[in-house]
């Protein structure tokens, strides 16, 4: 999930060539500009996460409405053949500019956006999910999409771009608290997690943990289908792709409360790329 920087130039909804370097030859568009992409975006995102990540949660219940209410914030990258190769789902957000004023996370962002009055004056935007097709993962497309989100947010006069980041390597360390994991560094002193590192290298501040960013609560019988074996008693169970264990209670309900890491990208007007 994902889970921008500084921006300006052109209206949200532009279809325009990407910049130079590794992103040459790609085109950015969005659902408002190209509505026919919706099903392809849903397919690309759906193929990239474990099934349980799409189970019922306050945010997931409202996910489909993002395409209807905020089509200009659902970005897509096309290759020279017009094939979808990457997508970034995002929402406008309300944020007071402080760490303490950040939303609760993924679920909270979607609920706040979808349930808000249509005349809400938004003060920020937030990335939700960024997905790149396997054959294009070395083309710099995450950087391209995040920079485009910053551009659009800057055009809208927002104070920043938020991202509840799902660290990509955290799946290998599900028992390590996120508050500890987010501080790990490599031998060169860079952030250990590659996705957190991308945000930092684009200029974001990596500031805090969203402890219960996405919360999915389901009967044990449903979780057992994912786990592949019985879950006979209370305790923590490690599901494929999880960032933290699913906690099973005496009521035979399992709760997956996924922690994310808040990255905050500032916005400022600048010349178009």
Order of alpha helices (4+ residues) and beta strands (2+ residues): beta-beta-alpha-alpha-alpha-beta-beta-alpha-beta-alpha-beta-alpha-alpha-beta-alpha-beta-beta-beta
